[in-house]
């Protein structure tokens, strides 16, 4: 399924692959990859039992994506250890690792959907025209249900940080 004109990128309508994720539904399964002494995976099963925030960005090496990742990294420092926090993009795991080191990202893991884009399709945020993920934020409660879902209408805009963080804290 595709959703035409579901978001815009610099004002141009874009199509999102997959169905929109809705609050209350079971979180869709996925497999993303990260680099830590070799390629490793993160799946939905790895996140169960703790409230989880998924901060989805088109590319960490762009201005708004960097702002979003750093903002969540800073805001989540007081919750470290009590939650799962993952930044998801289509950047290669090696580039994500470099970015986190350079920007001192310590409160978010990073996961790349580069191999088969199953996260983007399962969460309905893969931009068909650009082959990038749409800016979005999802909160999954400790039981694996979606507690918050925001797909930012204009990909170059920032998400609603206060709403996402409030939903995360309510999910603890």
N, C-alpha and C positions, 0 to 999 in steps of 0.2 A: 504494500500500500504506500502511496505517496500523497503528500499534502502540499498542493501548489500554493504558492504565496503565503506560506506559514510564517516566514520571517523575511526581513529585508537585510541586505548587506549594502551599506552606503546608499540606501534608498531603493535599490533594485530588488524586486521580489524574488525569493528563492524557495525551492521545493525541498521539503524534508522527507526523507525516507522513513518508513515505519509509522506505527501508530503513536499518538501522544500518550505519555504516561500520566495517570491521574492519581490524585491523593486517595488513599484508601485501598488501592489495588496492591497485590503482591509485587514486590520489586522484581523486574525481569532479570534473569540470569545473564551473565556476561563473563568474558575472560579478557583481561588486559595484561600488558606486560611492563615490567620495570627492570632496571639493571642494578644489581647489587652483587658484585663478584661473579656475574653471569646473568643471563636472562632468566627471570622468574615471572610467575603469574600471580594475579589477584583475581579471584572469582567472587561472586556473591556469597558463596558459602564461607569464604574467608572473613567476611565482614559481619556475619550473624552474631547476635548476642550483645552487640553494642550499637548505640545510635551512630549513624554514618552520614557524613556530608560528602557529596560528590560535586566538585566544582569543575564544570566542563568548559573548556576554552578551545578556540580554533588553533592557536599556536602560542606557546609560552613566550616566544621571542618577539611578540608584538606588544605595543604599548598598553592597550586595555587589558590584555591577558596577563601581562606582568603585574599591573595594578591589582587585578582581581586575585591573583595567586598570592601576592604579598599581603593584601588586606586580610584574606582568610587566614593566612599563616599567622599574622599578628593577632587577630581576633581569637583564634583557637588555642593560643598558648595556655590560657587558664584551664582549658579542658583536656589538655594533652594527657594521654593514658586512659581517659574515660570514654573516648569516642574513637571512631575511625574517621579519618579525613583523607580524601584522595582527590588530587587534581587529575583530570582525564583530558587527553588531547590526542591528535594523530601524529604528534612529534615522535621521532624515534626515541627509544628508551635512553640511548647514550646522550642525546641532546638534552633530554629532560634531566638527566643526572647532572650534566654540566650546568644547566640553568639553576638547579637547586643549590649546587655548591657555590656558584657565583652570587646568588641572591640570598644565601643563608636561609633557605626554606627548610625548616626543621619540624614543623607541626603538620605537614601534609606529606603523604606519600604521593608519588606520581605514577600514573598508569597510562600506557600507550595503547590505543586501539588500532595501530597501524597494520597489524597482520591481516585481519579479516573484517574489521569494522563492525563486529557483532554488537559492541556496546552502542554505537551510534544508531544502528538499526533497531535494536531492542528498546532503546529509550526514545526513539523517534526524533533524533537530533542530527542525523547525517545529512548535510547539505548536498543534494545530488549534483548541482552545477559546479560546486567548488571542491567536492570531495574532502570537506573539512567538517568538524563538529560545530554545531550552533552553540553559542554561549548559553549556558543553562546551569541550574543548580538543583540538585535533588537531595532530599533528606530521607533516609530510610530508618525507621524505628528499629529497636532491638529485636522485634519479632519478624522483620523482613517486609514490612508494609511501607509504602510510600507515604511519608508524613508531609512532604512539601515538594512541589514541582514548579519550577519556573523556567520557561524557555524565553529568553530575552527577545522581544519582538524585533529590535534592530541590533544585529550582531555586533556592531561597533560600540554599543552602549554597555554600561556596567549593570550587573544584576542588583536586585533589592537585598543588600547585605543584611539590614536589620530583620527583615521578614524571615530570611533563611536561618539566621542565627537564633531567632526566637523559636522557630520550629525545631531546630536542633536541640535547644535547651529543654523544650517541652518533651522531647523524645528520650531524655536521659532517664 
